Amino acid sequence: MILELAEIHIHPGQQNEFDLAIVQGLKEVVSHSKGFCGYKVNKGIESPERYVLMIFWETLENHTVDFRESEAFSAWRTIVGPFFAAPPVVEHFTLLDKSI
Amino acid sequence: MILELAEIHIHPGQQNEFDLAIVQGLKEVVSHSKGFCGYKVNKGIESPERYVLMIFWETLENHTVDFRESEAFSAWRTIVGPFFAAPPVVEHFTLLDKSI
């Protein structure tokens, strides 16, 4: 399993609307994609406009090819894109170790 | 529960040694701290010197006060600090939503 980690910074003061939009987009669009395994949405304490979105995929290509080249990607960006203050920074990770 | 998210960049070519050191430090030092709830260590695919360390704490102060002001913090940094190419960037998050 692969972790997609997306650094998101939104426009100030739009947290409440974005909280609804990102969960809607994940549930209605992303979660139906091939290889989708789950998500977590984290909100910054020190930086209230900062969100860290974690999406778990079976393979790297499930995100970079199957999702990004699908119509679902456009639908997702239509929902969450207007909130972005800058393009999200996205990279992928493998799990080295965990305790839980 | 609070997520501590630490962005770590290590010196090139030291991945194997750092993989052992960070797990050792987490198991032998951090996991015995007050309010510790768990950890995950993630290794970058696109950026092989990048690690994202997630530590879950009961409260923010369990990390920022109880851990950082303890001798355990020095012990932890003695184990992992020599690998750091730059000071880690650390912030804290609350969980907005998750699917798993």
Backbone of each chain as ProteinMPNN parsed JSONL, in Angstrom:
{"seq_chain_A": "MILELAEIHIHPGQQNEFDLAIVQGLKEVVSHSKGFCGYKVNKGIESPERYVLMIFWETLENHTVDFRESEAFSAWRTIVGPFFAAPPVVEHFTLLDKSI", "coords_chain_A": {"N_chain_A": [[0.843, -1.202, 0.0], [0.408, 2.256, -0.704], [1.135, 5.552, 0.401], [-0.349, 8.555, -0.401], [0.522, 11.821, 0.083], [-0.716, 14.927, 0.559], [-0.053, 18.307, 0.668], [-1.916, 20.965, 1.569], [-2.885, 24.293, 1.204], [-5.234, 26.631, 2.077], [-7.373, 29.448, 1.211], [-7.557, 32.098, 3.596], [-10.006, 31.983, 6.232], [-11.873, 30.297, 5.102], [-12.278, 27.835, 6.186], [-14.498, 26.373, 7.309], [-16.225, 25.937, 5.13], [-14.48, 24.581, 3.44], [-13.924, 22.299, 4.927], [-16.299, 20.86, 4.698], [-16.385, 20.551, 1.915], [-14.058, 19.078, 1.196], [-14.414, 16.619, 2.442], [-16.768, 15.833, 1.231], [-15.877, 15.616, -1.451], [-14.004, 13.552, -1.203], [-15.587, 11.401, -0.323], [-17.597, 11.221, -2.289], [-16.29, 11.135, -4.721], [-13.361, 10.452, -4.842], [-13.177, 8.11, -3.303], [-14.35, 6.137, -4.784], [-12.576, 5.352, -6.647], [-10.321, 3.278, -8.569], [-8.343, 1.045, -6.73], [-8.36, 2.575, -4.434], [-7.848, 2.843, -0.974], [-8.37, 4.15, 1.423], [-8.725, 7.151, 3.476], [-7.397, 10.021, 5.3], [-8.066, 13.154, 6.735], [-6.349, 15.916, 7.835], [-6.19, 18.732, 9.987], [-4.454, 21.78, 10.414], [-3.018, 22.918, 13.484], [-1.188, 24.937, 14.403], [-1.063, 26.284, 11.982], [-3.765, 27.347, 10.643], [-4.759, 27.396, 8.048], [-3.629, 25.286, 6.83], [-3.792, 22.03, 5.583], [-3.329, 18.527, 5.769], [-3.659, 16.031, 3.641], [-4.169, 12.615, 3.523], [-4.089, 9.906, 1.454], [-4.65, 6.543, 0.868], [-3.474, 4.108, -1.332], [-3.647, 1.158, -3.361], [-1.567, 0.754, -5.249], [1.112, 2.822, -6.579], [0.509, 3.663, -9.169], [-2.241, 3.528, -9.217], [-2.97, 5.958, -8.175], [-1.381, 7.901, -9.641], [-1.838, 7.354, -12.316], [-4.349, 5.885, -12.878], [-6.229, 7.38, -11.331], [-5.504, 10.154, -11.696], [-5.659, 10.488, -14.422], [-8.269, 10.18, -14.968], [-11.788, 11.03, -15.353], [-12.746, 11.491, -12.88], [-10.777, 12.873, -11.503], [-10.96, 15.499, -12.464], [-13.518, 16.083, -11.521], [-13.12, 15.979, -8.772], [-11.233, 18.072, -8.421], [-12.83, 20.183, -9.185], [-14.498, 20.405, -7.018], [-12.787, 20.86, -4.746], [-10.715, 22.515, -5.62], [-11.239, 25.403, -5.868], [-10.747, 26.401, -3.325], [-8.042, 26.328, -2.872], [-5.092, 28.015, -2.007], [-2.697, 27.835, -3.185], [-1.031, 25.664, -5.553], [-1.425, 22.281, -4.542], [1.133, 20.406, -2.838], [2.285, 17.34, -3.646], [3.375, 14.157, -2.73], [4.575, 10.725, -2.602], [4.64, 7.846, -0.423], [6.172, 5.052, 1.231], [5.441, 2.77, 3.891], [7.58, 2.591, 6.542], [7.634, 1.706, 9.216], [5.374, 1.038, 11.934], [3.573, 1.556, 14.993], [1.023, 1.135, 15.65]], "CA_chain_A": [[0.0, 0.0, 0.0], [1.145, 3.497, -0.898], [0.522, 6.754, 0.971], [-0.281, 9.861, -1.074], [0.454, 12.878, 1.091], [-0.938, 16.206, -0.126], [0.031, 19.541, 1.475], [-2.909, 21.891, 1.033], [-3.066, 25.589, 1.884], [-6.441, 27.255, 1.535], [-7.539, 30.87, 1.483], [-7.967, 32.318, 4.995], [-11.407, 32.182, 6.564], [-12.774, 29.383, 4.373], [-12.125, 26.502, 6.779], [-15.763, 25.64, 7.483], [-16.708, 25.495, 3.814], [-13.546, 23.59, 2.904], [-14.095, 21.052, 5.684], [-17.412, 20.135, 4.076], [-16.088, 20.243, 0.519], [-13.039, 18.028, 1.02], [-15.022, 15.339, 2.837], [-17.701, 15.503, 0.144], [-15.102, 15.172, -2.612], [-13.406, 12.245, -0.918], [-16.628, 10.363, -0.233], [-18.403, 11.085, -3.505], [-15.478, 10.97, -5.933], [-12.083, 9.733, -4.731], [-13.305, 6.793, -2.673], [-14.838, 5.148, -5.755], [-11.539, 5.132, -7.655], [-9.622, 1.988, -8.564], [-7.193, 0.951, -5.84], [-8.508, 3.422, -3.247], [-7.888, 2.03, 0.254], [-8.816, 4.921, 2.577], [-8.178, 8.525, 3.59], [-7.46, 10.816, 6.524], [-7.908, 14.595, 6.522], [-5.802, 16.519, 9.051], [-6.244, 20.205, 10.004], [-3.352, 22.361, 11.16], [-3.26, 23.664, 14.721], [-0.4, 26.178, 14.33], [-1.35, 26.917, 10.687], [-5.155, 26.93, 10.426], [-5.078, 27.234, 6.626], [-2.88, 24.133, 6.332], [-4.389, 20.697, 5.701], [-2.549, 17.423, 5.218], [-4.554, 14.967, 3.189], [-3.509, 11.322, 3.307], [-4.915, 8.928, 0.753], [-3.956, 5.265, 0.743], [-3.762, 3.432, -2.599], [-3.001, -0.158, -3.48], [-0.3, 0.95, -5.952], [1.403, 4.198, -6.97], [-0.161, 3.955, -10.436], [-3.668, 3.75, -8.961], [-3.136, 7.399, -8.023], [-0.753, 8.753, -10.65], [-2.375, 7.063, -13.65], [-5.786, 5.558, -12.89], [-7.045, 8.486, -10.814], [-5.189, 11.473, -12.256], [-6.031, 10.555, -15.842], [-9.699, 9.879, -15.075], [-12.696, 12.166, -15.199], [-12.927, 11.713, -11.443], [-9.816, 13.889, -11.059], [-11.56, 16.81, -12.754], [-14.655, 16.274, -10.608], [-12.513, 16.249, -7.457], [-10.644, 19.404, -8.426], [-13.926, 21.15, -9.255], [-15.038, 20.556, -5.661], [-11.84, 21.386, -3.758], [-9.761, 23.448, -6.215], [-11.458, 26.83, -5.619], [-10.274, 26.789, -1.989], [-6.581, 26.255, -2.782], [-4.341, 29.27, -2.12], [-1.534, 27.504, -4.024], [-1.149, 24.267, -5.973], [-0.986, 21.344, -3.498], [2.379, 19.671, -3.033], [1.905, 15.934, -3.469], [4.366, 13.104, -2.931], [4.119, 9.388, -2.192], [5.473, 7.259, 0.621], [5.958, 3.698, 1.731], [5.469, 2.71, 5.355], [8.756, 1.891, 7.07], [7.287, 1.028, 10.465], [4.332, 1.669, 12.729], [3.349, 0.897, 16.282], [-0.422, 0.943, 15.857]], "C_chain_A": [[0.877, 1.251, 0.0], [0.383, 4.646, -0.232], [0.741, 7.935, 0.034], [-0.441, 10.91, 0.007], [0.383, 14.215, 0.372], [-0.955, 17.337, 0.892], [-0.901, 20.552, 0.844], [-2.937, 23.159, 1.877], [-4.26, 26.282, 1.245], [-6.453, 28.752, 1.852], [-8.028, 31.064, 2.918], [-9.481, 32.48, 5.134], [-12.375, 31.242, 5.887], [-12.758, 27.97, 4.951], [-13.45, 25.729, 6.847], [-16.29, 25.099, 6.154], [-15.787, 24.416, 3.242], [-13.682, 22.257, 3.633], [-15.216, 20.206, 5.067], [-17.053, 19.668, 2.673], [-15.111, 19.079, 0.388], [-13.607, 16.661, 1.41], [-16.023, 14.882, 1.77], [-16.944, 14.934, -1.055], [-14.479, 13.805, -2.408], [-14.461, 11.147, -0.95], [-17.317, 10.128, -1.579], [-17.566, 10.759, -4.729], [-14.288, 10.032, -5.686], [-12.275, 8.303, -4.239], [-13.838, 5.72, -3.622], [-13.772, 4.78, -6.792], [-10.86, 3.777, -7.462], [-8.423, 2.024, -7.613], [-7.272, 1.819, -4.606], [-8.635, 2.535, -2.008], [-8.377, 2.81, 1.469], [-8.218, 6.311, 2.584], [-8.215, 8.996, 5.03], [-7.288, 12.275, 6.14], [-7.498, 15.22, 7.846], [-5.761, 18.034, 8.922], [-5.152, 20.759, 10.906], [-3.783, 23.093, 12.418], [-2.502, 24.99, 14.668], [-0.734, 26.975, 13.067], [-2.763, 26.536, 10.262], [-5.574, 26.855, 8.96], [-4.385, 26.017, 6.023], [-3.647, 22.835, 6.612], [-3.389, 19.686, 5.152], [-3.522, 16.285, 4.927], [-3.737, 13.711, 2.924], [-4.507, 10.416, 2.601], [-4.074, 7.671, 0.536], [-4.456, 4.561, -0.512], [-3.068, 2.081, -2.615], [-1.64, -0.035, -4.144], [-0.121, 2.433, -6.274], [0.608, 4.593, -8.213], [-1.672, 4.134, -10.257], [-3.936, 5.245, -8.754], [-2.647, 8.158, -9.249], [-1.313, 8.53, -12.057], [-3.898, 6.907, -13.595], [-6.642, 6.733, -12.41], [-6.781, 9.781, -11.562], [-5.605, 11.614, -13.713], [-7.514, 10.242, -16.059], [-10.527, 11.159, -14.987], [-12.938, 12.48, -13.727], [-11.975, 12.789, -10.926], [-10.366, 15.292, -11.306], [-12.716, 17.1, -11.801], [-14.168, 16.642, -9.211], [-11.968, 17.669, -7.393], [-11.716, 20.495, -8.547], [-14.48, 21.435, -7.857], [-14.055, 21.272, -4.735], [-10.928, 22.485, -4.298], [-9.993, 24.915, -5.891], [-10.953, 27.315, -4.257], [-8.756, 26.929, -1.924], [-5.948, 27.641, -2.96], [-3.1, 29.087, -2.984], [-1.724, 26.063, -4.488], [-0.674, 23.328, -4.851], [0.352, 20.697, -3.856], [2.107, 18.216, -2.662], [3.11, 15.031, -3.688], [3.83, 11.802, -2.323], [5.139, 8.734, -1.277], [5.151, 5.775, 0.801], [6.068, 3.738, 3.252], [6.691, 1.919, 5.803], [8.381, 1.083, 8.304], [6.138, 1.77, 11.134], [4.131, 0.87, 14.004], [1.889, 0.56, 16.482], [-1.064, 0.505, 14.563]], "O_chain_A": [[1.94, 1.29, 0.62], [-0.845, 4.71, -0.291], [1.879, 8.277, -0.288], [-1.416, 10.896, 0.759], [1.312, 14.592, -0.343], [-1.743, 17.34, 1.838], [-0.696, 20.955, -0.301], [-3.003, 23.103, 3.105], [-4.297, 26.494, 0.032], [-5.655, 29.246, 2.648], [-8.834, 30.27, 3.404], [-10.143, 33.042, 4.261], [-13.585, 31.368, 6.073], [-13.175, 27.019, 4.289], [-13.503, 24.556, 6.479], [-16.739, 23.956, 6.067], [-16.254, 23.453, 2.634], [-13.567, 21.199, 3.014], [-15.088, 18.989, 4.934], [-17.367, 18.545, 2.281], [-15.313, 18.19, -0.44], [-13.303, 15.658, 0.765], [-16.109, 13.696, 1.451], [-17.324, 13.9, -1.606], [-14.431, 12.993, -3.332], [-14.247, 10.087, -1.54], [-17.586, 8.989, -1.962], [-18.074, 10.167, -5.681], [-14.223, 8.944, -6.259], [-11.602, 7.387, -4.713], [-13.787, 4.531, -3.307], [-14.031, 3.995, -7.704], [-10.828, 3.217, -6.366], [-7.591, 2.928, -7.687], [-6.345, 1.812, -3.796], [-9.428, 1.593, -1.99], [-8.765, 2.197, 2.464], [-7.319, 6.619, 1.801], [-8.946, 8.463, 5.865], [-6.446, 12.598, 5.301], [-8.194, 15.083, 8.852], [-5.352, 18.567, 7.89], [-4.946, 20.276, 12.02], [-4.789, 23.802, 12.42], [-3.096, 26.05, 14.865], [-0.693, 28.206, 13.082], [-2.953, 25.519, 9.596], [-6.634, 26.309, 8.652], [-4.538, 25.746, 4.832], [-4.087, 22.586, 7.734], [-2.686, 19.965, 4.181], [-4.108, 15.677, 5.823], [-2.744, 13.739, 2.197], [-5.617, 10.189, 3.082], [-2.934, 7.74, 0.078], [-5.658, 4.427, -0.74], [-2.038, 1.885, -1.97], [-0.666, -0.631, -3.685], [-1.081, 3.203, -6.246], [0.098, 5.71, -8.306], [-2.313, 4.817, -11.056], [-5.003, 5.74, -9.114], [-3.382, 8.955, -9.831], [-1.261, 9.431, -12.894], [-4.636, 7.693, -14.189], [-7.666, 7.043, -13.019], [-7.717, 10.44, -12.015], [-5.872, 12.719, -14.186], [-7.959, 10.062, -17.193], [-10.033, 12.218, -14.602], [-13.294, 13.605, -13.375], [-12.324, 13.537, -10.013], [-10.247, 16.169, -10.449], [-12.874, 18.227, -11.332], [-14.739, 17.511, -8.553], [-12.211, 18.388, -6.424], [-11.522, 21.609, -8.06], [-14.878, 22.559, -7.552], [-14.444, 22.191, -4.016], [-10.419, 23.299, -3.528], [-9.021, 25.631, -5.654], [-10.755, 28.514, -4.062], [-8.236, 27.58, -1.018], [-6.228, 28.345, -3.93], [-2.518, 30.063, -3.459], [-2.495, 25.317, -3.885], [0.384, 23.566, -4.269], [0.655, 20.473, -5.028], [1.749, 17.902, -1.527], [3.787, 15.129, -4.711], [2.804, 11.775, -1.643], [6.334, 9.022, -1.341], [4.033, 5.319, 0.56], [6.705, 4.624, 3.821], [6.829, 0.736, 5.492], [8.759, -0.082, 8.431], [5.951, 2.969, 10.93], [4.466, -0.312, 14.088], [1.544, -0.211, 17.378], [-2.275, 0.288, 14.517]]}, "seq_chain_B": "MILELAEIHIHPGQQNEFDLAIVQGLKEVVSHSKGFCGYKVNKGIESPERYVLMIFWETLENHTVDFRESEAFSAWRTIVGPFFAAPPVVEHFTLLDKSI", "coords_chain_B": {"N_chain_B": [[-7.155, 13.188, 20.439], [-3.956, 14.054, 19.155], [-2.085, 14.789, 16.229], [1.311, 14.763, 15.668], [3.316, 15.958, 13.164], [6.209, 15.441, 11.52], [8.528, 16.705, 9.316], [11.222, 15.35, 7.819], [14.487, 15.561, 6.574], [17.168, 13.776, 5.468], [20.766, 13.216, 5.306], [22.104, 12.355, 2.094], [22.24, 8.922, 1.082], [22.228, 7.674, 3.54], [20.09, 6.155, 4.255], [19.63, 3.413, 5.039], [20.904, 3.169, 7.531], [19.571, 5.179, 8.915], [16.952, 4.25, 8.886], [17.062, 2.151, 10.725], [17.859, 3.572, 13.0], [15.812, 5.485, 13.519], [13.59, 3.904, 14.095], [14.554, 2.541, 16.288], [14.895, 4.702, 18.098], [12.255, 5.567, 18.384], [11.014, 3.301, 19.521], [12.567, 2.772, 21.802], [12.727, 5.142, 23.198], [10.797, 7.386, 22.605], [8.305, 6.11, 22.708], [7.833, 5.549, 25.335], [7.012, 7.81, 26.535], [4.95, 10.191, 28.315], [1.562, 10.202, 27.48], [1.942, 9.279, 24.917], [0.671, 7.784, 22.007], [1.084, 6.359, 19.67], [2.91, 5.632, 16.575], [3.89, 6.334, 13.141], [6.187, 5.729, 10.559], [7.136, 7.122, 7.563], [8.52, 6.715, 4.332], [9.939, 8.579, 1.684], [9.039, 8.25, -1.761], [9.415, 9.671, -4.244], [11.286, 11.439, -3.227], [13.94, 10.306, -1.855], [15.398, 10.976, 0.405], [13.608, 12.059, 2.089], [11.553, 11.856, 4.904], [8.483, 11.297, 6.566], [7.423, 11.643, 9.672], [4.989, 10.503, 11.842], [3.551, 11.087, 14.888], [1.366, 10.173, 17.4], [-0.339, 11.77, 19.975], [-1.869, 12.061, 23.214], [-2.539, 14.671, 24.1], [-1.726, 18.031, 22.972], [0.168, 19.2, 24.647], [1.431, 17.015, 25.749], [3.341, 16.418, 23.874], [4.645, 18.967, 23.305], [5.397, 19.984, 25.777], [5.65, 17.945, 27.908], [7.201, 15.954, 26.594], [9.167, 17.386, 25.048], [10.505, 18.87, 26.967], [11.732, 17.038, 28.468], [14.269, 14.658, 29.562], [14.205, 12.639, 27.803], [13.853, 13.741, 25.292], [16.379, 14.75, 24.601], [17.748, 12.33, 24.496], [16.476, 11.08, 22.359], [17.095, 12.872, 20.248], [19.834, 12.518, 20.204], [20.032, 10.036, 19.068], [18.749, 10.232, 16.507], [19.366, 12.749, 15.469], [21.999, 13.157, 14.238], [21.641, 12.351, 11.601], [20.08, 14.235, 10.332], [19.672, 16.486, 7.675], [18.774, 19.006, 7.801], [17.087, 21.143, 10.186], [14.221, 19.465, 11.464], [10.885, 20.111, 10.321], [8.166, 20.745, 12.227], [4.783, 20.353, 12.937], [1.423, 20.408, 14.329], [-1.68, 18.575, 14.291], [-5.247, 18.204, 14.076], [-7.66, 15.604, 13.641], [-9.793, 15.782, 10.994], [-11.495, 14.107, 9.471], [-11.904, 10.648, 8.63], [-11.699, 7.614, 6.702], [-11.014, 5.122, 7.362]], "CA_chain_B": [[-5.792, 12.795, 20.06], [-3.255, 15.046, 18.339], [-1.03, 14.265, 15.355], [2.56, 15.5, 15.412], [3.825, 15.587, 11.849], [7.577, 15.946, 11.395], [9.187, 16.607, 7.998], [12.638, 15.075, 8.058], [15.352, 15.339, 5.407], [18.456, 13.257, 5.953], [21.875, 13.271, 4.366], [21.98, 11.31, 1.077], [22.981, 7.67, 1.224], [22.209, 7.149, 4.917], [18.747, 5.622, 4.509], [19.596, 2.146, 5.768], [21.26, 3.417, 8.925], [18.521, 5.993, 9.535], [15.778, 3.39, 9.085], [17.259, 1.445, 11.996], [17.972, 4.513, 14.112], [14.549, 6.136, 13.874], [12.725, 2.905, 14.741], [15.138, 2.338, 17.622], [14.574, 5.865, 18.931], [10.819, 5.571, 18.683], [10.668, 2.187, 20.407], [13.292, 2.778, 23.078], [12.635, 6.436, 23.895], [9.561, 8.168, 22.458], [7.09, 5.348, 23.028], [7.637, 5.471, 26.783], [6.686, 9.147, 27.029], [3.583, 10.44, 28.781], [0.596, 10.599, 26.463], [2.255, 8.678, 23.609], [-0.4, 6.881, 21.556], [1.489, 5.536, 18.541], [3.695, 6.31, 15.537], [4.11, 5.776, 11.817], [7.327, 6.314, 9.847], [6.909, 7.019, 6.123], [9.715, 7.014, 3.517], [9.586, 9.167, 0.407], [9.305, 7.551, -3.019], [10.045, 10.631, -5.166], [12.395, 12.098, -2.513], [14.372, 9.223, -0.959], [15.945, 11.479, 1.678], [12.513, 12.662, 2.844], [10.741, 11.009, 5.777], [7.423, 11.968, 7.318], [7.178, 10.93, 10.925], [3.722, 10.837, 12.501], [3.429, 10.587, 16.258], [0.06, 10.497, 17.961], [-0.268, 12.091, 21.411], [-3.188, 12.332, 23.812], [-2.745, 16.125, 24.062], [-0.632, 18.819, 22.384], [1.188, 19.449, 25.674], [2.215, 15.799, 25.942], [4.514, 16.555, 23.01], [5.37, 20.246, 23.361], [5.906, 20.238, 27.134], [6.096, 16.747, 28.63], [8.294, 15.278, 25.889], [10.277, 18.26, 24.621], [11.254, 19.378, 28.115], [12.234, 15.895, 29.24], [15.568, 14.122, 29.145], [13.954, 11.74, 26.675], [14.029, 14.479, 24.045], [17.815, 14.745, 24.302], [18.127, 10.961, 24.127], [15.921, 10.886, 21.014], [17.873, 13.649, 19.287], [21.164, 11.914, 20.112], [19.931, 8.881, 18.17], [18.347, 10.555, 15.129], [19.845, 14.067, 15.045], [23.152, 13.171, 13.326], [21.237, 12.07, 10.221], [19.291, 15.334, 9.778], [20.344, 17.443, 6.79], [18.243, 20.318, 8.189], [16.182, 20.951, 11.329], [12.897, 19.005, 11.053], [9.757, 21.036, 10.431], [7.175, 20.011, 13.015], [3.531, 21.001, 13.317], [0.437, 19.511, 14.937], [-2.937, 18.511, 13.544], [-6.399, 17.441, 14.543], [-8.247, 14.79, 12.573], [-11.119, 16.25, 10.569], [-12.318, 12.977, 9.044], [-11.17, 9.513, 8.062], [-12.572, 6.561, 6.188], [-10.556, 3.813, 7.83]], "C_chain_B": [[-5.242, 13.793, 19.041], [-2.208, 14.339, 17.476], [0.128, 15.242, 15.31], [3.091, 15.026, 14.074], [5.181, 16.254, 11.66], [8.122, 15.644, 10.01], [10.671, 16.466, 8.232], [13.35, 14.882, 6.727], [16.712, 14.918, 5.934], [19.533, 13.425, 4.88], [21.755, 12.116, 3.357], [22.798, 10.068, 1.431], [22.946, 7.054, 2.607], [20.866, 6.497, 5.273], [18.758, 4.359, 5.37], [19.899, 2.329, 7.259], [20.155, 4.209, 9.63], [17.264, 5.165, 9.799], [15.877, 2.651, 10.428], [17.212, 2.408, 13.175], [16.616, 5.092, 14.507], [13.603, 5.147, 14.557], [13.234, 2.609, 16.157], [14.746, 3.477, 18.567], [13.112, 5.927, 19.322], [10.476, 4.489, 19.71], [11.298, 2.333, 21.789], [13.056, 4.054, 23.876], [11.23, 7.023, 23.811], [8.344, 7.401, 22.964], [6.846, 5.201, 24.523], [7.199, 6.812, 27.379], [5.219, 9.266, 27.403], [2.692, 10.866, 27.619], [0.871, 10.058, 25.073], [1.167, 7.672, 23.236], [0.015, 5.996, 20.387], [2.306, 6.33, 17.54], [3.574, 5.588, 14.208], [5.318, 6.488, 11.218], [7.154, 6.049, 8.362], [8.15, 7.483, 5.363], [9.3, 7.51, 2.144], [9.933, 8.294, -0.778], [10.008, 8.497, -3.991], [11.296, 11.267, -4.544], [12.938, 11.122, -1.474], [15.044, 9.693, 0.325], [14.85, 12.084, 2.567], [11.754, 11.588, 3.637], [9.656, 11.865, 6.405], [7.096, 11.09, 8.518], [5.876, 11.427, 11.532], [3.741, 10.239, 13.89], [2.101, 11.075, 16.814], [0.199, 10.641, 19.482], [-1.685, 12.322, 21.933], [-3.515, 13.818, 23.744], [-1.544, 16.786, 23.395], [0.517, 18.968, 23.378], [2.004, 18.194, 25.986], [3.457, 15.819, 25.052], [5.322, 17.808, 23.329], [5.975, 20.53, 24.722], [6.5, 18.955, 27.731], [7.286, 16.07, 27.939], [9.469, 16.221, 25.625], [11.108, 18.78, 25.788], [11.809, 18.252, 28.98], [13.621, 15.488, 28.754], [15.404, 13.179, 27.953], [14.162, 12.451, 25.342], [15.501, 14.515, 23.631], [18.269, 13.361, 23.849], [17.674, 10.644, 22.699], [16.764, 11.605, 19.977], [19.307, 13.119, 19.155], [21.153, 10.758, 19.108], [19.69, 9.313, 16.717], [18.97, 11.845, 14.585], [21.001, 14.042, 14.059], [22.795, 12.927, 11.862], [20.568, 13.27, 9.548], [20.139, 16.255, 8.903], [19.902, 18.865, 7.095], [17.365, 20.088, 9.416], [14.819, 20.48, 10.833], [11.86, 20.114, 11.205], [8.604, 20.265, 11.071], [5.945, 20.885, 13.257], [2.543, 19.935, 13.789], [-0.912, 19.66, 14.255], [-4.016, 17.814, 14.358], [-6.962, 16.683, 13.348], [-9.632, 15.326, 12.242], [-12.028, 15.067, 10.224], [-11.403, 11.861, 8.556], [-12.164, 8.451, 7.618], [-12.209, 5.204, 6.74], [-10.149, 3.884, 9.287]], "O_chain_B": [[-5.968, 14.302, 18.186], [-1.533, 13.415, 17.93], [-0.047, 16.409, 14.958], [3.294, 13.829, 13.87], [5.286, 17.48, 11.642], [8.175, 14.491, 9.582], [11.307, 17.364, 8.784], [12.886, 14.139, 5.861], [17.326, 15.615, 6.742], [19.249, 13.731, 3.722], [21.347, 11.017, 3.729], [23.888, 10.154, 1.998], [23.567, 6.015, 2.834], [20.549, 6.312, 6.448], [17.985, 4.248, 6.321], [19.251, 1.738, 8.123], [19.839, 3.949, 10.791], [16.591, 5.355, 10.813], [14.897, 2.544, 11.165], [16.614, 2.116, 14.21], [16.301, 5.182, 15.694], [12.894, 5.513, 15.494], [12.452, 2.449, 17.093], [14.318, 3.238, 19.697], [12.77, 6.291, 20.447], [9.731, 4.741, 20.657], [10.665, 2.061, 22.809], [13.174, 4.048, 25.101], [10.546, 7.146, 24.827], [7.452, 7.985, 23.581], [5.767, 4.773, 24.935], [7.034, 6.929, 28.594], [4.363, 8.548, 26.886], [3.03, 11.781, 26.867], [0.119, 10.342, 24.14], [0.79, 6.82, 24.041], [-0.633, 4.981, 20.129], [2.393, 7.555, 17.633], [3.211, 4.414, 14.142], [5.459, 7.703, 11.353], [7.037, 4.898, 7.94], [8.754, 8.502, 5.697], [8.416, 6.934, 1.51], [10.992, 7.667, -0.806], [11.076, 8.17, -4.507], [12.248, 11.593, -5.253], [12.463, 11.1, -0.339], [15.242, 8.896, 1.242], [15.133, 12.563, 3.665], [11.37, 10.552, 3.095], [9.889, 13.028, 6.736], [6.579, 9.98, 8.399], [5.685, 12.629, 11.713], [3.925, 9.033, 14.056], [1.764, 12.254, 16.705], [0.758, 9.785, 20.168], [-2.578, 12.725, 21.188], [-4.628, 14.194, 23.376], [-0.48, 16.18, 23.268], [1.688, 18.876, 23.008], [3.145, 18.296, 26.437], [4.505, 15.297, 25.433], [6.522, 17.735, 23.59], [6.971, 21.247, 24.814], [7.695, 18.888, 28.02], [8.248, 15.665, 28.591], [10.616, 15.902, 25.937], [12.286, 19.096, 25.62], [12.295, 18.486, 30.087], [14.081, 15.909, 27.693], [16.345, 12.953, 27.193], [14.598, 11.834, 24.371], [15.83, 14.333, 22.459], [19.077, 13.235, 22.929], [18.404, 10.018, 21.931], [17.113, 11.029, 18.946], [19.921, 13.262, 18.098], [22.129, 10.53, 18.394], [20.351, 8.818, 15.803], [19.086, 12.011, 13.371], [21.002, 14.833, 13.115], [23.576, 13.267, 10.973], [20.493, 13.322, 8.32], [21.186, 16.743, 9.328], [20.567, 19.823, 6.701], [16.939, 18.96, 9.665], [14.3, 21.04, 9.868], [11.952, 20.947, 12.106], [8.131, 19.266, 10.53], [6.059, 22.017, 13.726], [2.787, 18.734, 13.667], [-1.246, 20.716, 13.717], [-3.742, 16.961, 15.203], [-6.764, 17.072, 12.196], [-10.53, 15.329, 13.085], [-13.188, 15.029, 10.633], [-10.276, 12.105, 8.124], [-13.302, 8.394, 8.085], [-12.973, 4.246, 6.617], [-9.734, 2.878, 9.862]]}, "name": "protein", "num_of_chains": 2, "seq": "MILELAEIHIHPGQQNEFDLAIVQGLKEVVSHSKGFCGYKVNKGIESPERYVLMIFWETLENHTVDFRESEAFSAWRTIVGPFFAAPPVVEHFTLLDKSIMILELAEIHIHPGQQNEFDLAIVQGLKEVVSHSKGFCGYKVNKGIESPERYVLMIFWETLENHTVDFRESEAFSAWRTIVGPFFAAPPVVEHFTLLDKSI"}
